Structures are given as structure tokens and as C-alpha cells.
Amino acid sequence: MDRLGVGLTYVRGLEGLLEECGEKLDVVEVEPQTFWRARPDGTVGTDDEALRRLADLPGARLLHSIGDPVGGTVLPEAEHIHLLGELAARMDVPWVSEHLAFSRVGGGAEGFRTGFMLPPRQSPAGVRRGVRSVRAMADALPVPFAVELGTNYLRPRADELSDGAFAAQVAEQADCGLLLDLHNVLANERNGRCTVDDLLAELPLERVWEVHLAGGFEHRGYWLDAHSGLPDEELLLLAERVLPRLPALRAVLFEVMASAAPGLEASEVRELTDRVREMWVPGVVAAPVSRRVVGEAAETGPSPEEWEAALGRLAVGREPRTALERELAADPAIGLLRELILEFRAGALAGTLVHTVRLLLLTLGEGGVRELLAGYARQRTPELFATAEALAFAEHLRRTCPAVPLLPDVLELDLGLMRVRLDGEPRTVELGTDPNVLLTALGAGRLPQDPPRGTYRLRLVDTPGARGTARGGTAAPATG
């Protein structure tokens, strides 16, 4: 595979930054799930209009999947692999990557999603399950496949393989590439897991095709992999030391969330790409360091299935039932994981049920909304798609009927907008309150005051370029 160069990961909201830094970007990495849409019939489709806009972005392309990790016992979903393969061929990417983690527990009626990538069981059996999952995805893709080493906030365990040994055994036995996120491994060191040097000493560095750099921050005594801004100086010095040790390295990407874009100056990103190029000189590879090979480990402790069930249940807020769950619950990282998962779910709802969440905040306050969301999370496990999460939360609101005036009308309006965005089909919603007054007040961040009541019909039409707002709508009092 040819060297791609230095670039930036793309998420919606970064278009301006990408445009301003275009001349400095050799490659742009895309998260495919951000272009997938859960259709009303339960199938999954691709937002072709959004994909067409990617053609204007600079540089080569890479695909970095974020929705179907390959470190657990539950195999990746065939439909998602098919969509990923189609997109890889369509975008002509040289490889695809996904995370060495798990986010689904069990199967059938008892199975559930965790809403967050969790660390797999790092045991010989866990290696076998990971290899099986990696091969299930890699064998179905039209291009090579790499796995990313994730962040692990849990305390190290005496009955587990080291982080480096686990990743090395999965990558070698599955014969795949590695994506080395240097911010992940530095965060793991800061949070009390293995040191970066110990990890690197055990990894097959000749399998590292891609490196990620990112920023984070401290929260509750943990360093979070938050993609919240520029890499700090310690991470950049680490990259300067590590990049020349990676003989197969083809791309270095800066990862940042769209929410952090307003705080970033394009000049800072351009300076970052220049600095990375200076430390990663083509053809210059440091002398290899002898690798520490870990021998066979004994099979002790919980099975991968037991591990995923226990950790998954605790992470989504369930109370411990088994001895393993009680043991894991003593780890303070469980509280952190629960908080992060709830924040992700709240973010998904705020992005889909925009006016509903604003009404709840204005009426109940942050504390009241947090309590409402916590009650919802105790009843429902996370969904993969934000739209599915919105439908489940809407059902919860209808069932619990919180004392929030105008909630039924605002919820109906948001659901209509969401469904129009999903399939592009016009819809008419019937409300008991003047929708123009609702939208004007909530759009300005205030509660509607004495809005006219009656029977109103609002026609919603999808208007490209105006997504996420009430667009193409006409409202009038219903007659007859």
C-alpha cells in the first residue's frame, strides 16, 4: 500500500475547517456510520446526498468504522459489513479500520447494545473470539482491514493478558493491520494501565498502517479520550519518538469532534500537519527495537461471554447480580462509563428531538432532565442509531407523561421532522397548538407564552441544505 500522508478525520460540522486547511491535507478519513440512516422499515440505507458532498473534500480517503467493533463474542452484523464494503469500493479506499472492542451483548431477545465501546476479555479465549470476529469482517471486505486499540478505563486485572499482548495475538492470528491511536495508549497510561513503552514493546509494529492523534481532558480523575481539541505537547513528543519506528505506516490522522471545531483555529491545524510531516520523513525508519514476545497464558477467570454480560449490564446502569458483576462494580471506572454512556444518549436525543429536549430543559431544568434521562436509561438499553433512540425516548415520554406543558405537540412535531429527514417523504402532522409560535419561541430558547390553541395541520417537506430545522412547512388551522 502506498503512503497516503497526513490528514484529518471528517465528521459533519468540520466542513469549514477542512476547507480552510485543504492544501495541508493529504487524506481525509470518514466514519461511515455517520452516513447511514435507519429507514422506517427497519433496514439501513446510505445518505447519498451527504456522500456526494464528500467529493469536494481534499486528498485521498480512508474509512474508519465506529459502529460494529470486532473484539467481542458477538459477530459484526452482516448488513453493516455489506454497507461498509460497498462504501469502501465506492470511495476506493486502500483499507478499512474498526475498533478492537465490543458494544453488543448476547443475542436474541436478551441481547442489547451498550452505546459505548467496551474493552473485551483479554484472555486466550478472548483472543480466539476476537480473531473470529475480525476475520468475519475482514473476509467480507474488498480491501485490507485494520483494528484500533481502544481506551480502557478499567483497572488492570491479574487474570488478563496485557493490553499489548492481547492486541498482538489478535492481529497476528487474524492477519490484519493495526491502527495505533497514540492518544488512546497515552490515556491508558495516564489512567493506570500499562505504559506506552510496555505496550509498544509487545506490539508487532510492522503491522501498524495508521496512527491517530487527538486531544482530551481530565474528568473525575481519568484522562478522557474525548477528541476535544489539539494534541498536547506530551502526545506530540511521543509521536515524534514513535512514528519513525513504524515501517509500514501509511497515514497519520488528527481526530476531533465537531463540537470542538469552534475552538480550533485553522492556522493551528495547519501547524500541526506541518509538525507531523517534519517528524515523519518518507523513507526514514528507525532501527527496530527487539520485541518482547509473551508466551502462552493460562485460561483463568471469567469467560468472554460472562465478561461481556457483566460489564455490559453494569455499563448501561443495571445493578450487580452475579459475583463477577459485584467485583467489577467496585471499579470506579463503572461510574465513569455509566456517565459517558448517558451523555452520548443525551447527545443523540438533543440532535434528533431538538425542540423536545429544549422544551424539557426550559421546563424541568438540567437536573430534572438528567433525572428523566436516568429513568429512561434504566428502562431501555441504548440504540445504535440516534433516530431509533429518539423513537424509544418518545415512547418513554408518552408512557410516563412528565408534567411538561405542550410536550405532546412539540414531540409530534420533532418526530415528524425526523421522519421526513429519514425518507425524504413529505408529511402532515396535526397539532393542538400553533406550530409557528412553538417553533419561534423554542428556536429563540424560551418557553412559548399562551400560544393559540386549536387544531393545526403542518406540512413538512425535506429541503436539502436546511436539514435539522423546520423547513418547507406550512401551518394553518384545520377546518372540518
C-alpha positions in Angstrom: 0.0 0.0 0.0 1.2 3.5 -0.9 1.9 6.2 1.6 -1.2 8.5 1.9 0.2 11.2 4.2 -1.2 13.4 6.9 -4.8 14.4 7.3 -7.9 14.9 9.3 -10.9 12.7 10.2 -14.2 14.0 8.9 -17.5 14.4 10.8 -20.4 16.7 10.0 -19.6 20.2 11.3 -16.0 20.2 10.2 -16.6 21.3 6.6 -15.3 24.8 7.3 -12.1 23.6 8.9 -11.5 21.1 6.1 -12.0 23.8 3.5 -9.6 26.2 5.3 -6.9 23.5 5.7 -7.5 21.8 2.4 -4.0 22.5 1.0 -2.4 20.8 4.0 -4.5 17.6 3.9 -3.2 14.5 2.0 -6.0 12.3 3.3 -9.5 12.6 4.9 -10.9 9.8 7.0 -14.6 9.2 7.0 -16.7 7.5 9.7 -19.2 5.5 7.5 -22.0 5.2 10.2 -22.5 9.0 10.1 -23.9 8.5 6.5 -26.1 5.5 7.4 -29.8 6.1 8.1 -32.2 3.7 9.8 -35.2 3.6 7.5 -38.8 3.3 8.8 -39.0 -0.3 7.7 -36.0 -1.2 9.9 -33.4 -1.5 7.1 -30.4 0.7 6.8 -29.5 2.9 3.9 -26.9 5.5 2.9 -27.3 9.2 2.7 -26.2 9.6 -0.9 -26.6 13.3 -0.9 -24.2 13.7 2.0 -21.8 11.3 0.4 -21.8 13.4 -2.8 -20.6 16.4 -0.8 -17.6 14.4 0.2 -16.3 14.6 -3.4 -15.4 18.2 -2.7 -13.1 17.4 0.2 -9.3 17.3 -0.4 -7.0 14.3 -0.5 -7.4 10.6 -0.6 -10.0 8.7 1.5 -10.0 6.2 4.4 -12.9 4.6 6.2 -12.9 4.2 10.0 -15.9 2.3 11.2 -17.3 3.2 14.6 -20.5 1.1 14.9 -19.6 -2.6 14.8 -16.4 -3.3 16.9 -14.7 -6.6 16.4 -13.2 -7.6 19.8 -16.1 -9.4 21.3 -18.1 -12.7 21.1 -21.0 -11.3 19.0 -20.0 -11.3 15.3 -20.4 -8.0 13.4 -23.7 -7.6 11.6 -23.7 -8.9 8.1 -25.9 -6.0 6.8 -23.4 -3.5 8.2 -20.4 -5.3 6.7 -22.1 -5.3 3.4 -22.7 -1.5 3.6 -19.1 -0.9 4.7 -17.8 -3.0 1.8 -20.0 -1.1 -0.7 -18.7 2.2 0.6 -15.1 1.1 0.6 -15.4 0.1 -3.1 -17.3 3.3 -4.0 -14.7 5.5 -2.3 -11.7 3.5 -3.5 -10.1 3.3 -0.1 -6.9 1.3 0.4 -8.1 -0.2 3.8 -10.9 0.0 6.4 -10.5 0.0 10.2 -12.7 -0.8 13.2 -12.2 -1.0 16.9 -10.9 -3.9 18.9 -13.8 -3.7 21.5 -17.3 -4.8 22.0 -20.6 -2.9 22.1 -23.2 -5.7 21.8 -24.0 -8.3 24.4 -25.7 -11.6 23.7 -28.3 -12.3 21.1 -32.0 -12.7 20.5 -34.5 -11.1 22.9 -31.9 -11.0 25.7 -29.2 -9.2 23.7 -28.6 -5.5 24.0 -26.3 -2.7 22.9 -24.1 -0.8 25.3 -24.0 2.5 23.5 -20.2 2.6 24.1 -17.2 0.6 23.1 -16.1 -1.5 26.0 -12.8 -3.5 26.5 -13.1 -7.2 25.6 -12.0 -10.0 27.8 -8.2 -10.1 27.5 -7.6 -13.9 27.8 -6.7 -16.7 25.5 -10.4 -17.4 24.9 -10.9 -13.7 24.3 -8.2 -13.7 21.7 -9.9 -16.6 19.9 -13.3 -14.7 19.9 -11.6 -11.6 18.7 -9.8 -13.4 15.9 -13.1 -14.9 14.8 -14.8 -11.5 14.8 -12.0 -9.8 12.9 -11.9 -12.5 10.2 -15.7 -12.3 9.8 -15.4 -8.6 8.8 -12.1 -8.8 7.0 -13.0 -11.7 4.8 -16.2 -9.9 3.6 -14.5 -6.6 2.7 -13.0 -5.9 -0.7 -9.9 -4.2 0.9 -7.5 -5.0 3.7 -8.7 -4.5 7.3 -7.1 -3.0 10.4 -8.1 -2.9 14.1 -7.7 0.0 16.5 -6.5 -0.4 20.1 -9.1 1.3 22.3 -9.2 3.2 25.5 -9.7 1.1 28.7 -10.7 2.9 31.8 -10.9 -0.3 34.0 -8.2 -1.3 36.4 -5.7 -3.9 35.2 -6.6 -7.5 36.3 -4.3 -10.3 37.4 -6.2 -12.8 35.3 -5.8 -11.0 31.9 -3.3 -10.6 29.2 -1.5 -7.3 29.0 -3.0 -4.8 26.5 -0.1 -5.2 24.1 -0.1 -9.0 24.3 -3.8 -9.2 23.6 -3.8 -6.8 20.6 -0.7 -8.5 19.2 -2.1 -12.0 19.4 -5.4 -10.9 17.8 -3.7 -9.0 15.0 -1.2 -11.8 14.2 -3.6 -14.7 14.4 -6.2 -12.8 12.3 -3.5 -11.5 10.0 -4.8 -7.9 10.0 -3.3 -4.4 10.3 -3.2 -2.2 13.3 -4.4 1.4 13.8 -2.3 2.9 16.7 -4.2 5.7 18.3 -1.4 7.3 20.3 -3.9 9.4 22.4 -5.7 6.1 23.4 -2.5 4.5 24.6 -1.3 7.6 26.4 -4.7 8.0 28.1 -4.4 4.3 29.2 -1.0 5.0 30.7 -2.3 8.1 32.5 -5.2 6.1 33.8 -3.0 3.5 35.4 -2.9 0.7 32.8 0.3 -0.3 31.0 2.9 2.3 30.0 3.2 3.3 26.4 6.6 1.8 26.2 5.5 -1.6 27.6 2.6 -1.6 25.0 4.9 -0.8 22.1 7.4 -3.5 23.2 4.8 -6.2 22.7 3.1 -5.0 19.5 4.1 -6.1 16.0 4.9 -2.6 14.9 5.3 -3.7 11.3 1.5 -4.1 11.2 0.8 -0.5 12.1 -0.6 1.2 8.9 -2.2 4.2 10.6 -1.8 6.5 13.5 -4.3 8.7 15.2 -3.6 11.9 17.2 -6.2 13.7 19.3 -6.8 15.8 22.4 -8.5 15.0 25.6 -9.1 16.3 29.2 -9.3 15.2 32.8 -12.6 14.3 34.4 -13.3 12.5 37.7 -9.6 11.6 38.0 -9.5 10.0 34.5 -8.0 11.3 31.3 -10.7 11.0 28.7 -10.3 10.1 25.1 -12.6 13.0 24.1 -11.2 14.2 20.8 -11.8 17.6 22.3 -9.0 19.6 20.6 -5.4 19.7 19.6 -2.9 17.1 20.9 -0.9 18.2 23.9 2.8 18.6 23.9 3.4 15.2 25.6 1.5 13.4 22.9 3.3 15.2 20.1 6.7 14.3 21.7 5.5 10.7 21.9 4.6 10.8 18.2 8.0 12.2 17.3 9.6 9.2 19.1 7.2 6.6 17.7 6.4 7.4 14.1 9.9 6.6 12.8 9.6 3.1 14.4 6.6 2.2 12.2 8.0 0.8 8.9 4.5 0.1 7.4 2.9 3.4 8.4 0.9 4.9 5.6 -1.3 7.6 7.2 -1.4 9.9 10.3 -4.8 11.4 11.1 -5.8 14.2 13.6 -9.2 13.3 15.2 -11.5 15.9 16.5 -15.2 16.1 17.4 -17.4 18.6 15.5 -18.3 20.1 18.9 -14.7 21.2 19.3 -14.4 22.8 15.9 -15.5 26.3 17.0 -12.5 26.4 19.4 -10.0 25.4 16.7 -8.1 27.8 14.6 -7.3 26.7 11.1 -3.8 28.0 11.5 -3.3 25.7 14.5 -4.4 22.7 12.4 -2.1 23.6 9.6 0.8 24.0 12.0 0.0 20.5 13.4 0.1 18.9 10.0 3.4 20.6 9.2 4.9 19.4 12.5 3.7 15.8 11.9 5.4 15.9 8.4 8.6 17.0 10.0 8.7 14.1 12.4 7.5 11.5 9.8 10.1 11.7 7.0 9.5 9.5 4.0 12.0 6.6 3.8 13.4 7.3 7.2 12.8 4.4 9.6 14.5 4.0 13.0 16.3 0.8 13.7 13.9 -1.8 15.0 13.7 -2.4 18.8 13.7 -6.0 19.8 10.1 -7.1 20.6 9.0 -8.7 23.8 7.1 -11.9 23.0 4.6 -13.1 25.6 4.2 -16.8 26.0 1.1 -18.9 26.4 -1.1 -17.7 29.2 -3.3 -19.9 31.5 -7.1 -19.8 30.9 -8.3 -18.5 34.2 -11.1 -16.2 35.3 -14.4 -15.4 33.6 -15.2 -16.5 30.0 -15.5 -13.8 27.3 -19.3 -14.3 27.4 -19.5 -13.9 31.1 -17.3 -10.8 31.0 -19.3 -9.1 28.3 -22.6 -9.8 30.0 -21.4 -8.5 33.4 -19.5 -5.4 32.1 -22.3 -4.6 29.6 -25.1 -4.7 32.2 -23.1 -2.6 34.7 -22.2 0.0 32.0 -25.8 0.6 31.0 -26.8 1.2 34.6 -28.1 -2.2 35.9 -27.4 -3.3 39.4 -25.0 -6.1 40.0 -26.4 -9.6 40.3 -23.5 -12.0 40.0 -20.2 -12.4 41.8 -18.3 -11.0 38.7 -20.7 -8.1 38.4 -20.2 -7.2 42.1 -16.4 -7.5 41.6 -16.5 -5.2 38.5 -18.9 -2.8 40.2 -16.1 -2.0 42.8 -14.1 -0.4 40.0 -14.7 3.3 40.0 -14.5 3.3 36.2 -18.0 1.7 36.1 -19.4 5.0 37.3 -17.5 6.9 34.6 -18.7 4.5 31.9 -22.3 5.0 33.0 -21.9 8.7 32.9 -20.3 8.7 29.4 -23.0 6.4 28.0 -25.8 8.6 29.4 -24.1 11.7 27.9 -23.8 10.0 24.5 -27.5 9.1 24.6 -28.5 12.6 25.7 -26.4 14.0 22.8 -28.2 11.7 20.3 -31.6 12.9 21.6 -30.6 16.6 21.5 -29.6 16.2 17.9 -32.8 14.5 16.8 -35.6 15.7 19.1 -34.2 19.3 19.1 -37.3 21.2 20.2 -38.5 18.5 22.6 -35.2 18.5 24.5 -35.2 22.3 24.6 -38.7 22.3 26.0 -37.7 19.8 28.7 -34.7 21.9 29.7 -36.7 25.1 29.9 -39.4 23.5 32.0 -37.6 21.0 34.2 -34.1 22.4 34.3 -30.8 20.4 33.8 -31.3 18.4 37.0 -34.8 17.4 36.1 -33.8 16.4 32.6 -30.9 14.4 33.9 -33.3 12.6 36.3 -35.7 12.0 33.4 -33.0 10.6 31.2 -31.6 8.4 34.0 -35.1 6.9 34.5 -35.3 6.2 30.7 -31.9 4.6 30.7 -32.9 2.2 33.5 -35.8 1.1 31.3 -34.2 1.0 27.8 -30.7 0.0 26.7 -29.0 2.1 24.0 -29.8 2.0 20.3 -27.3 2.1 17.5 -28.9 4.9 15.5 -29.9 8.3 17.0 -33.3 8.0 15.3 -34.1 4.7 17.0 -33.0 6.3 20.3 -35.4 9.2 19.6 -38.3 6.8 18.9 -37.6 4.9 22.1 -37.4 8.1 24.2 -40.6 9.4 22.7 -42.4 6.1 23.7 -41.0 6.6 27.2 -42.3 10.2 27.4 -45.7 9.1 26.3 -45.8 6.3 28.9 -44.5 8.4 31.8 -46.3 11.7 30.9 -44.0 14.2 32.7 -45.7 17.4 33.7 -44.4 19.5 30.8 -47.0 21.7 29.1 -47.1 21.5 25.3 -44.9 18.3 25.3 -47.2 16.1 23.2 -47.4 18.7 20.4 -43.7 19.5 20.4 -42.8 15.8 20.4 -45.1 15.1 17.5 -43.5 18.0 15.6 -40.0 16.7 16.2 -40.9 13.1 15.2 -42.5 14.4 12.0 -39.3 16.4 11.2 -37.2 13.3 11.9 -39.2 11.0 9.7 -39.1 13.5 6.8 -35.3 13.6 7.1 -35.2 9.8 7.1 -37.0 9.1 3.9 -37.5 12.5 2.3 -41.2 11.9 2.0 -43.5 14.9 2.9 -45.7 14.5 5.9 -48.5 16.4 7.6 -48.7 16.5 11.4 -51.7 17.6 13.3 -51.2 19.6 16.5 -53.3 21.2 19.1 -51.1 24.3 19.3 -50.0 26.9 16.7 -46.7 25.4 15.4 -45.3 28.7 14.3 -45.5 30.0 17.8 -43.9 26.8 19.2 -41.0 26.9 16.7 -40.4 30.6 17.1 -40.2 30.6 20.9 -38.2 27.4 21.3 -35.9 28.4 18.4 -35.2 31.5 20.5 -34.5 29.5 23.6 -37.7 30.5 25.5 -40.9 28.9 26.5 -44.0 29.7 24.4 -46.3 32.1 26.3 -50.0 31.5 25.9 -49.8 30.1 22.3 -53.0 29.9 20.3 -54.8 26.5 20.7 -56.9 24.7 18.2 -56.4 22.1 15.5 -53.5 22.9 13.2 -52.1 20.9 10.3 -48.4 21.4 9.4 -47.0 20.0 6.2 -43.3 19.1 6.5 -41.1 18.9 3.4 -37.5 17.9 3.3 -35.4 20.7 1.8 -31.8 19.8 1.0 -29.3 22.1 2.7 -31.7 23.0 5.5 -31.6 19.8 7.4 -32.2 19.8 11.2 -34.7 22.6 11.1 -38.4 23.0 10.5 -38.3 23.6 6.8 -40.7 23.7 3.9 -43.5 23.8 6.5 -46.9 25.5 6.2 -49.2 25.6 9.1 -52.9 26.6 9.1 -55.9 26.0 11.4 -57.7 22.8 10.3 -61.2 23.1 9.1 -63.9 20.5 9.1 
